[in-house]
Amino acid sequence: MRILVVGGTGLIGGHCALHLAQAGHEVTLMARSAPAAPVLAALPFIPTHYVEDDVGDGRLAGFDWLVFAAGVDIRQLPQDGSVTEDDFYTRYNTEGIPRFFAAARAAGIKRAAYIGTFYPQVAPDKIETSPYVRSRKLADDAIRAMSDDSFAVCSLNAPFVLGHLPGLDVPHLHYNYLYTKGLMEGVPLWAPEGGTNHITSLSVAEAVQGALENGESGRAYLVGDENLTWKEYFEMWCEETGNSQELEVRGDEHPLMPDIIMFAGRNATVSYTPEGVAELGYRTGRVRSAIAEIVASYEASQ
């Protein structure tokens, strides 16, 4: 199949693109800027901003399937006060994503997999209080409502995602490495209370392939892998960096997990049984191996 991966230059979209290409599909990347990771450079690329550009100009024609991994979050929110959270997320998520999907349907794309976030399903009380969570919920509902006999859409709502693509630096994972290795001078090493589910970008890529091939149209899958306390998670990183220790657990705001990104709330525990593991055919039990791969990449670059 001819597959368009929007947001295909990032960790999740890039891993999806490579996995689908390895499965024999013709994959094209679409993003604002060309891929930085050399492993993605061989794939065709269409420079596009999914909100700012006119995607109804024919650039979506000729594709059979769509993977969308480009919704915005706190990392893209301007910090200069030029726009409110509500206005920003409304424009790029609530309005921008459904507009893109409508253009994809009009262009003749038959199946689509949308990579969303787990918050609307695991912390539904935040839909009313968090502009980000609300925007993701409204976008997800709107695109799945487009499903019909000619356009099958399902969403994969993922928890915290980690993984490694050679040549792609993922800042928050780099900070995890530096922190648990003991290389952030003056920053004490400890773990927050609570915990959450985690999944690897490779498992997400496998779930995307399963969604495109066999996913139930109109369904929102709550995908995931391992439920870990933050203590367990950061201790895994410590072990893999060669800095093994039992971490103190505190209820304070954590230097790597500030309240602004913890949409379920500071010290919340978010645990659940992942959906679609058998139906979509994605593998689990990979969190430690992903951490080991990430650490090895940074160790090799020293």
C-alpha positions as CSV (number, residue, x, y, z in Angstrom):
1,M,0.0,0.0,0.0
2,R,1.0,3.6,-0.5
3,I,1.1,5.1,3.0
4,L,1.5,8.7,4.1
5,V,3.0,9.2,7.6
6,V,2.3,12.7,8.9
7,G,4.8,13.7,11.6
8,G,7.0,11.0,10.1
9,T,10.3,12.7,11.1
10,G,9.8,12.3,14.8
11,L,10.3,9.3,17.1
12,I,6.9,7.8,16.9
13,G,6.1,8.7,13.3
14,G,9.6,7.8,12.1
15,H,9.5,4.4,13.8
16,C,6.1,3.8,12.2
17,A,7.4,4.8,8.8
18,L,10.4,2.5,9.0
19,H,8.3,-0.4,10.3
20,L,5.8,-0.1,7.5
21,A,8.5,0.3,4.9
22,Q,10.2,-2.9,6.2
23,A,6.8,-4.6,5.9
24,G,6.9,-3.9,2.1
25,H,4.7,-0.8,1.9
26,E,5.5,2.4,-0.1
27,V,6.0,5.0,2.6
28,T,6.1,8.8,2.3
29,L,6.9,11.1,5.1
30,M,5.1,14.4,5.7
31,A,6.3,17.0,8.2
32,R,7.3,20.6,8.6
33,S,11.0,20.0,8.0
34,A,13.2,17.3,6.4
35,P,14.2,14.3,8.6
36,A,17.2,14.7,10.8
37,A,17.7,11.0,11.3
38,P,19.7,9.5,8.4
39,V,17.7,6.2,8.7
40,L,14.7,8.2,7.4
41,A,16.5,10.1,4.6
42,A,15.8,7.4,1.9
43,L,12.1,7.8,2.2
44,P,10.2,10.3,0.0
45,F,9.4,13.5,1.8
46,I,6.7,16.1,1.4
47,P,7.3,19.3,3.4
48,T,4.0,20.4,4.9
49,H,2.6,22.1,8.0
50,Y,-0.7,20.2,8.5
51,V,-2.5,23.4,9.7
52,E,-0.7,26.3,8.0
53,D,-0.6,24.7,4.5
54,D,-3.4,24.0,2.0
55,V,-3.5,20.2,2.0
56,G,-6.4,20.3,-0.4
57,D,-4.1,21.2,-3.3
58,G,-3.6,17.6,-4.4
59,R,-0.6,16.7,-2.2
60,L,-2.7,14.0,-0.5
61,A,-3.8,12.3,-3.7
62,G,-2.6,8.9,-4.6
63,F,-2.2,7.5,-1.0
64,D,-4.1,4.5,0.2
65,W,-3.5,4.7,3.9
66,L,-2.7,7.5,6.4
67,V,-0.8,7.5,9.7
68,F,-1.1,10.7,11.7
69,A,1.5,11.4,14.4
70,A,1.6,15.1,14.4
71,G,-0.7,16.5,17.1
72,V,0.8,19.3,19.2
73,D,1.5,19.2,23.0
74,I,3.3,21.3,25.6
75,R,6.6,21.1,23.7
76,Q,5.2,23.2,20.8
77,L,3.3,25.7,22.9
78,P,4.9,29.2,22.6
79,Q,6.2,30.2,26.0
80,D,6.3,34.0,25.2
81,G,2.6,34.5,26.0
82,S,1.7,35.3,22.4
83,V,-1.1,32.8,22.5
84,T,-3.2,31.2,25.2
85,E,-3.2,27.4,25.8
86,D,-6.8,27.2,24.8
87,D,-6.4,29.1,21.5
88,F,-3.2,27.2,20.6
89,Y,-4.6,23.7,21.2
90,T,-7.9,24.6,19.7
91,R,-6.3,25.7,16.4
92,Y,-3.8,22.9,16.0
93,N,-5.6,19.9,17.6
94,T,-9.4,20.5,17.9
95,E,-9.7,22.2,14.5
96,G,-6.5,21.4,12.6
97,I,-6.5,17.6,12.9
98,P,-10.1,17.0,11.8
99,R,-9.6,19.5,8.9
100,F,-6.6,17.4,7.7
101,F,-8.6,14.2,8.0
102,A,-11.5,15.6,6.0
103,A,-9.0,16.5,3.3
104,A,-7.5,13.0,3.4
105,R,-11.0,11.5,3.0
106,A,-11.7,13.9,0.1
107,A,-8.4,12.8,-1.5
108,G,-9.5,9.2,-1.6
109,I,-7.5,7.8,1.3
110,K,-9.2,4.7,2.6
111,R,-7.8,3.9,6.0
112,A,-6.2,6.0,8.7
113,A,-4.6,5.4,12.1
114,Y,-4.4,8.4,14.4
115,I,-1.8,8.4,17.3
116,G,-3.4,10.2,20.2
117,T,-2.9,10.4,23.9
118,F,-4.2,8.2,26.7
119,Y,-5.3,11.1,28.9
120,P,-8.9,11.5,27.8
121,Q,-9.5,7.8,28.6
122,V,-7.4,7.4,31.8
123,A,-8.1,10.9,33.3
124,P,-11.5,11.9,31.9
125,D,-11.9,14.5,34.7
126,K,-9.1,16.5,33.0
127,I,-11.2,17.0,29.8
128,E,-13.0,20.0,31.4
129,T,-9.9,21.5,33.1
130,S,-7.0,20.9,30.7
131,P,-7.1,22.7,27.3
132,Y,-4.6,20.1,26.0
133,V,-6.6,17.0,27.1
134,R,-9.8,18.6,25.9
135,S,-8.3,19.4,22.5
136,R,-7.1,15.8,22.1
137,K,-10.5,14.4,23.1
138,L,-12.4,16.6,20.7
139,A,-10.0,15.9,17.8
140,D,-10.2,12.1,18.4
141,D,-14.0,12.1,18.6
142,A,-14.2,14.2,15.4
143,I,-12.0,12.1,13.2
144,R,-13.4,8.8,14.3
145,A,-16.9,10.2,13.5
146,M,-15.8,10.5,9.9
147,S,-15.6,6.7,9.6
148,D,-17.8,5.2,7.0
149,D,-17.7,2.5,4.3
150,S,-15.1,4.4,2.3
151,F,-12.9,5.9,5.1
152,A,-12.0,3.7,8.1
153,V,-10.4,5.6,11.0
154,C,-9.3,4.3,14.4
155,S,-7.1,5.9,17.0
156,L,-4.3,4.5,19.1
157,N,-4.2,6.4,22.4
158,A,-0.7,5.9,23.8
159,P,0.9,6.5,27.2
160,F,4.4,7.7,27.8
161,V,6.5,6.6,24.7
162,L,10.2,5.9,24.6
163,G,12.4,4.5,21.9
164,H,15.5,5.0,19.8
165,L,16.0,6.0,16.2
166,P,19.7,6.3,15.2
167,G,20.6,9.9,14.5
168,L,17.5,11.3,16.2
169,D,18.0,13.1,19.5
170,V,14.9,13.1,21.8
171,P,15.6,15.8,24.4
172,H,13.5,14.4,27.3
173,L,15.1,10.9,26.9
174,H,18.5,12.5,26.8
175,Y,17.8,14.3,30.0
176,N,16.7,11.0,31.5
177,Y,20.1,9.6,30.6
178,L,22.0,12.5,32.0
179,Y,19.9,12.6,35.2
180,T,20.1,8.9,36.1
181,K,23.8,8.7,35.1
182,G,24.4,11.4,37.7
183,L,25.6,14.0,35.1
184,M,23.3,16.8,36.0
185,E,25.3,18.6,38.6
186,G,23.4,19.9,41.6
187,V,20.2,18.1,40.7
188,P,19.4,15.4,43.3
189,L,18.4,12.0,42.1
190,W,15.1,10.8,43.4
191,A,11.7,9.5,42.1
192,P,8.2,11.0,42.2
193,E,5.3,9.3,43.9
194,G,2.8,7.5,41.6
195,G,3.5,6.0,38.2
196,T,2.1,5.4,34.8
197,N,2.0,3.1,31.8
198,H,4.8,3.2,29.2
199,I,5.2,1.9,25.7
200,T,8.0,1.8,23.1
201,S,7.9,3.5,19.8
202,L,8.4,0.1,18.2
203,S,5.3,-1.4,19.8
204,V,3.4,1.7,18.7
205,A,4.6,1.1,15.1
206,E,3.4,-2.5,15.3
207,A,0.1,-1.4,16.7
208,V,-0.3,1.1,13.8
209,Q,0.3,-1.6,11.2
210,G,-2.3,-3.8,12.9
211,A,-4.7,-0.9,13.0
212,L,-4.3,-0.2,9.3
213,E,-4.7,-3.9,8.4
214,N,-7.3,-5.1,10.9
215,G,-8.4,-2.2,13.2
216,E,-12.0,-1.7,14.0
217,S,-13.2,1.4,12.2
218,G,-14.3,4.1,14.6
219,R,-12.6,2.6,17.7
220,A,-10.3,4.3,20.1
221,Y,-7.7,1.8,21.3
222,L,-6.1,2.4,24.7
223,V,-2.7,1.0,23.8
224,G,0.2,0.5,26.2
225,D,2.8,-1.9,27.6
226,E,4.1,-1.8,31.2
227,N,2.6,-0.2,34.3
228,L,5.5,1.1,36.4
229,T,5.9,3.3,39.4
230,W,8.2,6.2,38.7
231,K,10.6,4.6,41.2
232,E,10.7,1.4,39.2
233,Y,11.1,3.4,35.9
234,F,13.9,5.7,37.1
235,E,15.7,2.8,38.8
236,M,15.7,0.9,35.4
237,W,17.4,3.9,33.9
238,C,19.9,4.0,36.8
239,E,20.7,0.3,36.3
240,E,21.2,0.6,32.6
241,T,23.5,3.7,33.0
242,G,25.6,1.8,35.5
243,N,24.5,4.0,38.4
244,S,22.3,1.4,40.2
245,Q,20.7,2.5,43.5
246,E,17.4,2.5,45.4
247,L,15.8,5.9,44.9
248,E,14.1,8.0,47.5
249,V,10.4,8.7,46.7
250,R,9.1,12.2,47.2
251,G,5.9,14.0,46.7
252,D,7.5,17.2,45.4
253,E,7.5,18.5,41.8
254,H,10.2,16.5,40.0
255,P,12.9,18.2,38.0
256,L,12.3,16.0,35.0
257,M,8.6,15.6,35.4
258,P,7.3,19.1,36.1
259,D,3.6,19.6,36.9
260,I,3.0,21.4,33.6
261,I,3.5,18.1,31.7
262,M,1.8,15.8,34.2
263,F,-1.8,16.1,33.0
264,A,-3.2,13.4,35.2
265,G,-1.8,15.4,38.2
266,R,1.4,15.3,40.3
267,N,1.9,11.9,42.0
268,A,-1.0,10.3,40.1
269,T,-0.9,6.5,39.4
270,V,-2.2,5.6,36.0
271,S,-2.4,1.8,35.5
272,Y,-4.5,-0.1,33.1
273,T,-4.7,-3.3,30.9
274,P,-3.6,-2.3,27.4
275,E,-6.2,-2.9,24.6
276,G,-5.7,-4.4,21.2
277,V,-2.5,-6.4,22.0
278,A,-3.7,-9.5,20.3
279,E,-6.1,-7.9,17.8
280,L,-3.5,-5.4,16.5
281,G,-0.6,-7.7,17.0
282,Y,1.9,-5.5,18.9
283,R,4.4,-6.9,21.3
284,T,4.9,-5.9,24.9
285,G,7.6,-6.2,27.6
286,R,10.1,-4.0,25.9
287,V,10.5,-1.0,28.2
288,R,13.8,-2.1,29.7
289,S,15.3,-3.1,26.4
290,A,14.4,0.3,25.0
291,I,16.0,2.0,27.9
292,A,19.1,-0.1,27.3
293,E,19.2,0.8,23.6
294,I,18.8,4.5,24.4
295,V,21.6,4.5,27.0
296,A,23.9,2.5,24.7
297,S,23.4,5.1,22.0
298,Y,24.4,8.0,24.3
299,E,27.3,6.0,25.7
300,A,28.6,5.3,22.2
301,S,28.5,9.0,21.4
302,Q,30.7,10.0,24.3
